[in-house]
């Protein structure tokens, strides 16, 4: 019992410290980084990327750390701890960083089994502390879902656009905005609002997660948008994106091996 109370106290302290860093937008002044898509409890993916690249690169995780996967709790806490101590791990909020979805897709059940479901409000505060947008000025915007209506300047307060930033998806079938199969409050967006959003914020690229990609990544709209997905729960491949802001090429994609061992040779980037 004593050990349980110590672990619980450490967990609460970690989540509270993380929650104190709440901000809507995080600005990074970096020459390059690694972008990691949805992991959904894939602790092996998170640990692999961190073990390979944290010593020399910043790493942006694009949200959706919990629900569906086997190691949801461990994945989330691992990344939160690293973000607190390393200064090089940056966590965007995804649409699954939400108690309502957690009750449907599995994370609430994990907390129940661990006997800490009463801490869910602390988890919600930690979710709320995660930025909606990460910006590398003059280069790229990072979001979980997509472009909201109105092409807002991200430096001017964007909480009112949170639902669309977390839920919207790109579509080459629409020029402006269209309906989304995800339901009310979500939209598909085309190249016109994407260009407006990038121009308004002085960037040339949008990097996002949110959608399963069979090859782990997809480039759209003539290179203006990149989608990355880093979990295999859907049966496809997992990938990460390396971005270089100081020289060519700007983008390189790394498809992760089906079975990850951190001692394996670094896979070839594409």
N, C-alpha and C positions, 0 to 999 in steps of 0.2 A: 504493500500500500504506500509506503514511504517513497519507494522508487517511482511509483506511478505519479504521485503528487509532484515530485521533482520534475519529471518529464513534462507534465501538464503545465507547470509554472514556466519552464523554459519555452514551451510552445507559445504560451500566451505572451511572454515577453518578446519573442521573435516577431510575432504577428503585430504586436503593438508598435514596436520600433519601426517596422516596415510601414505601418499605417501613418506614422508621423511624417513620412516623406511625400504625402499626397500632392499630386500636381496633374493638370490636364495634359500638358505638353512637356516633353523633355527634349532639350536641345543638346546635340552632341557635336563637338568640334573634333572630328577624326578624319584620318586619311583613308580609312577602310574599315570594314567590319564583316562579320558573318551573320546572316539572317537565317533564323530557324523558324519554320512554320509550326502549325499545330502539333503538339506532342501527345496530348490526351493520355497521360499516364505512362508514356514511353520513357521511363527513367534511363534505359540503356542509351537512347538517342541523346538525351540531355547530357548524360555523363560522358559519352563519347565525344561530343562536340566540345564540351568544356575541357576535357583532358587533353585534347589535341590543340586547341586554339586559344584558350584563355590567357596563356602566358605571353602571347604576342598580338592578340587582336581583341577588340571589343566584340561582344556578341549580343545581338538583339533577338529576343524571343517574341514572336508575333501573337502570343495569346493562346488560350485553350490548353491549359496545363492539366486539367482534371476532366472527369467524366469518361466513360467507356473503357479506358485502359486498366491494366493490372496494378500499376504502382502510382495511382493518382496522388495520394497523400504524400508519398515520398518524393515524387517529382516536383510537386508544388513547393514543399518545404526546402528541398535541395536548392531550387532556383532562388527562392526568397533569401535564404541564408547567403548564397553566393552574391546576390545583388547588394546585400548589406555590407559584406566584408571585402569584396574584390574591387568595386568601382568600375568593373568592365562588363558586368552582366546587367542587361537592361530588359525589363519585363513590361510589355504592353498588355493591356487588358483585352481579353477576348470575350465573345458573347457567352461563353460557358463559365466565365468568372461571374456567376450569378446564382444566388441561392435557389431561385425558381427552377432553373434548368438543372441544377445539381440534384434536386428532388426527383427529377424525371430520369436523368441519364447516369446516375450512379454514385456521385461523390457524397451525397447525403447518406446513402446506405453505408458507405465506407466509414463515415464519421460515427454512425450508429454502432457499427460493429466494434469500433475502437473505444466506444463509451465516451466520446467527446462531442456529441451532437449539440450539446448546450453551448459549445464555443462557436457555433456557426455565425453568430453576429460579429465575432472578432474576425472570422474569415471574410465576411462581407466588407468590413472596414479595410481589410487588406486588399480586397478586390478594388475597392473604390480608390485606393491609393495608387493603383497602377495607371500610368498615363494612357490617354486615348490615342495620342500621336507622338511619335519620335521624329525629330527633324534634324537632318544634317544640312545646314544652310547652304543654299546654292546648288544642292545636289539631289537629295532624296527625302521623301516623306515615307514613314512606316506606319501602317495602321493594321488592324486585324481584318476588317471587312472591306470597306470601300469609301467611295466619294459620296458626301451628302449633298442634298439640294443647297443651292445658294453659294457654292464655292467660297466658304468662309475662310478668313485669315486665321490660321491656327493659333497665332499669337494673341488673338483678341478675345479668347474665351469661347470654348466649343462644347461645353457640357450639354447645351440644348440640342446638339447634333449627335449625341452619343449613340442613340439607337441605330441611326443609319451608318455611322462609322463602324459600328460593331457588326452589322447585319447585311449591308449591301454587297452586291456581287457585280463584277464586270460582265458585259455581254457585247459581242460584236454584231448582234442582231438588232441593236437599238442604237440610235445616234445620240439621243438625249437620255431621258429616264424612262423606264418601263416597269411593269408589274414584276413581282418576285414570287417564285413558288414557295418561298419561306413564309408568306402570309402578310398580314397587315403590318405596316410600319417599316417594311423592308422593300427595297427597290433594286432593279438592275440599272446599271448606268453604262453609257457609251463613251465614245472618244471625246465628244464635245464637253461634257461636264468634267471629264478627267483633265483635259487640257486647261480648262478654266481654273480648276482647283490647283494644279501645278503652277500655272502662271501667277495666280494670286499669291502664292506662297514662295515664289522665286526658286522653284525646284524643277528638275527635269525627269524625275522618275518616281513612281509610286510602287512600294513593295508591300505586299499583303499576304495573308494566309486564308483561313476560313473555309476554303473549298478543297475537297479531295482532288488530287491530281494523280492520274495513273502513273505518270513518270516521275512524280515528286515535285515537278515544277512546270510552269507554263509562262511564256512571254507573249504579250498581247499588244495591240494598238501600236505596231511599229516600234516596239521597244520602250514605250512609255510606262508600261505596267508589267510587273512580275508577280506571279502567285507562287508561293512555296508551301509545301505540305510535308511534314516530317514524322508522321505516324503511319504505321502499317495496318491499323485495325481494319481498314477497308479492303485489304488484300492487294493493294498496289505497292508502289515503291516509295521510299522516303528520301528526301533530298534537303540540302541546305544551299544557300546562295552566298557566294563570296563577292563582296563589292569593293572595288578599288576606286577611290576618288582622286587619286593623284597621278594616275597613268592608265594606259590601255592594257588589257581590255577592262571595261567598267564592270562587267558581270562574268562570273564563272560559276557553274553549277556542279555540285558534288552529289552524286547519287550514292547513298549509304549502302553498305553491304547488308544482305538479308539477315545475317547473324553477326552481331557487333561484339567485338572483343577490343577493349582499349589498347591492347598490345599489338594489334594488327597493323601492318603498314598503312599509311595514309592513302585512301583511295584517290584515283586520278580525277582531277576536276575537269569539267567539259566546257 
